[in-house]
Amino acid sequence: MTAIRFSRIALVATVALFFALVALGNITDYGSNFAFVQHVLAMDTTFKSPALMWRAIANPTLHHAAYILIIAWQVATAALLWLGVARLWQARTAPRRQFQAARGAAILGLTAGFLLYAGGFIAVGGEWFAMWQSQTWNGQRAAAIFLLVIGVALLHLTGGEEAD
């Protein structure tokens, strides 16, 4: 196994561990991050501009549905990433084409994670629900850190490799 292949597998495994731990935490301590989702959707700590407040969701059932969707996305992302790690590990000494073919699940998992934080937290939470206005419930900085880690892993995994 080359150092670059080990590095790629290790980065995917690190992101897989991250998503597994986040999902586990959200399942076993449901209330902690549920409060975050609830306040972001309710927009109760934003500037409360009348031009935006029509977007707020005050229905607790919808808060739970959104949070369960986020958790399910995290579980699915972790599963794809762990499957990707297993496939990459199995192909670690294989010819280049075979190793590249083994990247599929890991690429899908990293993409799913990127979409969750870029689409869900930055775009929907940050812009649609004006999370950026909240001093208390603003997860954009954390989402940006997660995007950086996921993005680096995705770029590294999809980068070129020397010919056999």
C-alpha positions, 0 to 999 in steps of 0.5 A: 500500500502506498502512502497516498492510498493510506492517507486517502483511506485514513481521511475517509475513516476520520470523516466516517468516525466523525459522522458516526459520533455525531449521529450517535450523540444526536440519538443518545442525547436527542435534546441537546441538538434538537434545541438548536434545530428548534430555535433555528427553524422558529427563527426566535433569536434572529432580528425578527424582520417582518420581511423574513419571519414568514419563513419561521416554522413554529410547529414542534412536529415539523421541528422533530421531523427536520431533526430526524431527517438530519439524524437519518442523513448523518447515519446514512452518511456514516454507513456510506463512509464506513462501506467506502473505507472497507472497499478502499481497504480491500483494494489498497494493494490492487492496481490503480483502476481497481482502487479507483473503482473502489472509491464510489461509496466513499465519494458518495458518503463524502458528498452526502456529508458535504451536502448536509452541511453546505445545503442544510446548514449553510444554505437552508439554516444560514440563509433561509432561516437567517441563522447567521443573525442569531448570536446564540443558535448560529452553527455556520462556523461549525458547519464551515469547519466540517465542510473544510474537513469533508472537502479536503477528504473528497478532493484528496480521494478523487485526486490523481494517482500514479500509473501502475 
